[in-house]
Amino acid sequence: MGKVEEYIKDGIARKGGLLFALIDPVDYKDPKGAISAGVQSAESGADIILIGGSMGAQGELLDSVTKGIKDSVSVPIVLFPGNISTLTKYADAVYFMSLLNSRNPYWVSQAQMLAAPVVRRMGIEALPVGYIVIEPGGTVGFVGDAKLVPRDRPQIAAAMAMAAELSGFRLILTDSGSNPATGHMPLEMVSAVAKSISVPYIVGGGVRTPKEAGAVIAAGAGAVQVGTALESGGDLKKRVSEMARAIREAGRKKA
């Protein structure tokens, strides 16, 4: 187990819940905007800064944004890869993900095979993440050719998460896609997944408010992953701070 994985496990144990702030460089006007969002998020209570996205976050853009944030913050910088090109030596770790409900074996194991030598050569920590995409799925569901888990079938998501843990994945991520109209996945499903596994559980997609973030943690998640909610304008530091506070409060009550 590497330092970032230990940091995640220890943080969940101590705080009851963590906030992962996702910065997709493509969604910002320029690299400075993405760097500023990452730095402000870390300064306001985000426990990890994730960098990446489903399309386009690669090369010089990824390098510059990752390095720019890393040079200014103390929390871990973790890559959220859209493909094998979403890698940079300036990160601390990478979600080494398998999209478990993809119909295409490329996303289940072939991309990982192609990326493994690069990850090893760069010396960044690989976080073994079992990735499950829930309806409606958004861009990641389309690009990853996912057989989406229906929102009203919590037992399917729970069984998939359990299978992922039994297969050796040490973190589980369920994701409804970027900014889904239906909102985050149902709390009943969050609870079912959380009860089925003993490894850290991350929920992404559709969490827009502090109240929603706290509810997801109260339902059993160990971390909430937020991206689009950071891009809605206004006082970013205030939004992140309020969301982190709601997560901590829910985490303390859960403990």
Residue, then its C-alpha position, 0 to 999 in steps of 0.5 A: m500500500g502506497k502513501v496516498e492509499e494510506y492517506i485515504k484510508d487514514g483520512i476516512a477513519r479519522k474524519g469519517g468522510l473526505l472531499f475529492a475535488l476534480i479539476d478537468p483542465v479542458d473545462y476551464k478557459d485556460p490552464k491558469g483558471a484550472i490551476s487556480a481552482g485546484v489551489q483554492s479547493a485545496e486551501s478550502g478543505a478538499d482532501i485530494i485534488l483529482i485532475g483529468g476527465s473523459m476527453g482531452a486532458q493530456g499532454e502539455l495541458l495536463d503537465s502544466v496544470t498538474k505541476g502548477i497545482k502541485d507546486s502550491v498545495s500539500v494535499p495529494i494530486v491524483l489523476f482521474p484518467g480518461n485514457i492511457s494518455t492522461l498520465t503525467k510524472y507531476a502527479d502523486a498517484v493515479y486512479f488505476m481503474s478498471l471500468l467493470n461494467s464496460r462492454n468493451p474489454y479495452w476499458v476493463s483490462q487492455a488500457q491498463m496493460l498499455a498504461a502499466p509500464v508508463v505508470r511504473r516508469m513515471g514512479i507515480e502510485a497506482l491506486p487499484v480502483g474498481y470503477i462502476v458507472i451508474e445511470p445516466g452515465g454521461t460522457v464516461g458511460f458513452v466513451g466507456d461503452a458501459k452497461l449502465v447500472p439502473r438507478d433502481r437496482p441497488q442490489i446490482a451495484a452492491a454485487m458489482a462492488m463486492a465482486a470488485e473487492l473480492s477480485g482485489f480492488r482496494l478502492i471502489l468508485t461509483d459514478s453517475g457521470s458529469n452533472p446528471a439531470t437526475g442528480h447523484m445516485p440514490l442514497e439507497m444505492v449508496s447504502a447498499v454498496a457501502k454495506s457490501i464492502s470493507v474498502p474505501y468507497i467513493v461516490g462521484g457524479g451529481v453531488r452539487t450542494p453541501k447538503e447532498a454531500g453530507a447525505v451521501i457520506a451519512a448513507g455510507a460513502g467514505a468520500v465524495q468526488v465533486g467536479t462540475a459543482l466547482e465550476s458554477g461561478g461565484d465564491l469557489k472557496k466558500r462552496v468548497s469550504e461549506m461542502a467540506r464542512a458538511i462532509r466532516e459533520a456527517g462523517r462525525k455523526k456516522a462514526 
